[in-house]
Amino acid sequence: MELLLRYLSDYGYPTLFLVVLLESFGIPGPGQALLIAAALLAAHGKLNIVAVLVTAVTATTLGGCIGYWIGTRGGRRLILRFGRYVRIGEPELLKLERSFDRYGFWFVLTARFFEVLRQIQGIVAGIVEMPFRRFFAANLLGGLLWSCTWGLGSWRLGRQIQSYDDLTEKAGILFVAMLLLVLLVLLGMYLKHRWKNQGRG
């Protein structure tokens, strides 16, 4: 985390944009960690939090759309060929494809909060031919939710850390705390969704 903070301090928004963009259409990278690092730097006046959020939302939305396009142009073969590097094979891909029948919108909306799913959600949506308008809405909302959760959350907490030395020392603790918070929110959303479906049944 200290290395990310210093790298972002030198190169700023283009670094955040490029890494988040690449990660959003299938290339594993430290996009989430970079967003947290950028927000922490913004909390100490080294970056602007609005610019950080706009950069993250733009990069993740555009990256998801590129992933969708890849999916429609033979993404299945691509995942089956290289998916072993992120522990995705044909059984896992078939399971993801089946889940899109009922939960496609929610899958795209929340996928960014989970490693691996964050990289392939757009590709899978393209493979199963999810309507682009529906995908784009979920992709954009998911990017906003992800960026604001990690960006604003880290920025608000980072403002409580008084010095740059404290910032680098406590960033790991901050990351774990934010991750737990996100998981609790997503669990609540999932349980609410299941409860509504059972009520209809």
N, C-alpha and C positions, 0 to 999 in steps of 0.2 A: 504493500500500500504506500509506503514511503517513496518507493521508486516511481509509482504512478503519479503521486502528487508532484514530485519534482519534474517529471516528464511533461505533465500537463501545464505546469507553471511556465515551462519553456516554450511549448508549442501550441497550447490553448485549444480553441474550438475545432480547428481542422482535424486534430488528433482524435477528439471525441467523436466527431462526425464520421470519420473514416472507419474507426473500429466498430462503432455501433452499426453503421451501414453494412459492413462486411458480415458481422455476426448475424444480422437480421435476415440474410438470404443464404445461410448455410455454412459459413466459415466460422468455426469456433474461435472465440476471442474474449478478452476481458471487458466486454462492453458495460456490464453492470457495475463492475468495480471502477471503471473509468468514470461512469456517471456519478457514483458516490464521491470519488476523488474530486471531480470537477465541482460538485456542490459544496464540498468542504472548503475548497479553495475560494469559492464565491462567498462563503460565510466569513472569510477573512479578507475580503476585498480584492483578491487577486484575479477573480473572474466575476462576470455579471450573472446572477442566477437566472434572470429572464432569458438571456442569450444561451445559457446552458440548457434550459428546458426546451427552447425553440430548436436548438441544434439536435437534442436527443429525439424529440418528437418527429422532426423532419427526417432524420436519418433512419429511425426505426420504421416509420411508415413507408418511406421509399424502399428500404431494404426488403420489407415484407412484400411489397408489390413486385420487386424484382424476383423474389422467391416464387411468387405466384406464377409469374411468366415462365420461370424455369420449369415449374411443375407441369404447366400445360405443354411444354416443349420436350417432354421426355424425362421429367424429374424422377419418375419411378425407377428407371434404369440407373440414374445417377445415385439415388439413395441406396439401391441394392448393391451397387458397385463399391461405394465409399462409406456406406453406413456402418460397416464394422468398426470404423475408427471411433464412432460415438455410440457403439453398442445398439445399433438399429439394423435388424435383419428383416427378412420377409415376414416372419410371424408378427413382429412388432409393427411393421408397416400395415399389415392387414388389419390388425387391431385398431390402429389409428384411423384407417379408412372407414371401418365400421362405425367408429364413434362419431364420425362426421355426420352420419345420417340423422342423429338426434341432437348432437351437441356441437355442431360445427361452429356456430357463432360464439358460443361460450369457450370453445377450445381456442379459437384465434384470439379472443379477448384476453384470456388468462395465460396463454402459453409462454409469454415473455418472462413470467416469474419463475420458470423452471428451466434448468439447464437441459440442453439437447432440444426440447420442444421449442425453445426460443429460436433456435437456428433453423428448424425445419417446418414450422407451422405454415409459412407461406407456400412452400413447395408442396406440402401435403394437400393444402387447400386447392392448389392448381391441379394436382393429380386427380382429385375426386371431382373436379369441375364445379366447385362451389361457385354460385353466381358472383361475378366480380363486385357488383354493388354491395352485396351482403358482406363479402370478404373485406372490401375497402372500409366499410363502416366499422366492422369489428376490429380491423387492423389499426385504424386511426384511434378508436376509443381505447384499445389496448395499449397503444403507444403513449397516449395521454396519461392513462392510469399508471403505467409502469414508470414513466418519466417523472410524474408528480409525486408518486409514492417514494421512490428512491431519491429523486432530486430535491424536492421540497422538504421531505423528511430529514434527509442528511443535512440540508442547509440549516434548518431550524435547530437541529441538535448541535451542529457544528458551531453555531453562534454562542453556545454555552461553553465552548472550549476556549480558553483565554489566550493561549500562545500557539505558535506554529509547532513548537516541539511537542506540546500536549496533543496537537492535532495528529501528528504522525504516530504517536504512541497509542492514542485512544481510538484510532480509525478502525482497527480490527474489532474492538468491542462494539463500536457503533454499527458496523456491518452486521454482526450477529444479532443485535437488538432489532434492527430494521427487518432482517430476514424473518425473525420470529413474528414480528408484527404483521408482515405481509402474509405469511402462512396462516395466521389466525383469521385475517380478513377473508382470504380465499376459502378457508374452511367454512366460515359463516355463510358466504355466498353459495357454496355448494350445498350445504345442508338446507338452506332456504329454498333453493331450486328444487331439490328432491322432495321437500315437504309439499311444495306447490303441485308437483307432478302426482304425488300420492293422493293429494286432496282431489285432483281432477279424476283420478282413477276410482 
